[in-house]
Each structure stands twice: as structure tokens, then as C-alpha cells.
């Protein structure tokens, strides 16, 4: 199985949106047990302004 890069430079906006949607299984984050605003947390990645790893690192520092 080939692993595709998820870096902003290697993906389109639509691909990044799909990556986030598939990761959560529910982009609206309205499923039982989903943290409110979780999908919004990754909007900068979808928009191409911040790498997903940077968002995750920031989140982990807050905890």
C-alpha cells in the first residue's frame, strides 16, 4: 500500500478536506462523543495555511 503525502504542498484543498473528513468519519463533529469544534480545529490545514502536524502539536501542548 502506497502512503500518500498529506503535506499542504502535495495536496489540493479538496484532498485536505477529504483527509480531515475521513479522519473523523463525520466532518460536522456531531456524532456521539465528538468534541465540539474538532473539525474547526483543522480548518487552517484545509485552507492550506498550517500543516496538520503543527495543529496537532499545538493541541497537545494545550492539554
C-alpha positions as CSV (number, residue, x, y, z in Angstrom):
1,X,0.0,0.0,0.0
2,X,1.4,3.3,-1.0
3,X,1.3,6.1,1.5
4,X,0.5,9.5,0.0
5,X,1.8,12.7,1.5
6,X,-0.7,14.8,3.4
7,X,1.6,17.9,3.3
8,X,-0.1,21.1,2.1
9,X,2.4,21.3,-0.8
10,X,1.3,17.9,-2.0
11,X,-2.4,18.2,-1.7
12,X,-5.3,20.2,-3.0
13,X,-7.8,21.9,-0.8
14,X,-10.4,19.3,-1.7
15,X,-7.9,16.5,-0.8
16,X,-7.2,18.1,2.6
17,X,-10.9,18.4,3.3
18,X,-11.3,14.7,2.5
19,X,-8.3,13.8,4.7
20,X,-9.9,15.6,7.6
21,X,-13.4,14.1,6.9
22,X,-12.1,10.6,6.7
23,X,-10.0,11.0,9.9
24,X,-13.1,11.9,11.9
25,X,-15.7,10.0,10.0
26,X,-18.0,12.9,10.5
27,X,-16.9,16.4,9.5
28,X,-19.8,18.1,11.3
29,X,-18.4,16.6,14.6
30,X,-22.0,16.0,15.6
31,X,-21.6,12.3,16.4
32,X,-22.0,11.0,19.9
33,X,-18.8,11.7,21.9
34,X,-17.3,14.1,19.3
35,X,-15.7,17.1,20.7
36,X,-17.4,20.3,19.6
37,X,-15.3,22.3,17.2
38,X,-13.0,19.4,16.4
39,X,-13.5,19.9,12.7
40,X,-13.0,23.6,13.0
41,X,-9.6,22.9,14.6
42,X,-8.3,21.7,11.3
43,X,-9.7,24.5,9.1
44,X,-6.3,26.1,8.8
45,X,-5.0,22.8,7.4
46,X,-7.9,22.6,4.9
47,X,-7.3,26.2,3.9
48,X,-3.6,25.5,3.4
49,X,-2.2,27.9,6.0
50,X,-1.0,25.4,8.6
51,X,0.3,21.9,8.4
52,X,-1.7,19.2,10.2
53,X,1.3,18.2,12.3
54,X,1.6,21.8,13.6
55,X,-2.1,21.9,14.6
56,X,-1.7,18.6,16.4
57,X,1.5,19.8,18.2
58,X,-0.3,22.9,19.4
59,X,-3.3,20.9,20.6
60,X,-1.1,18.5,22.5
61,X,0.7,21.4,24.3
62,X,-2.6,22.8,25.5
63,X,-3.7,19.6,27.2
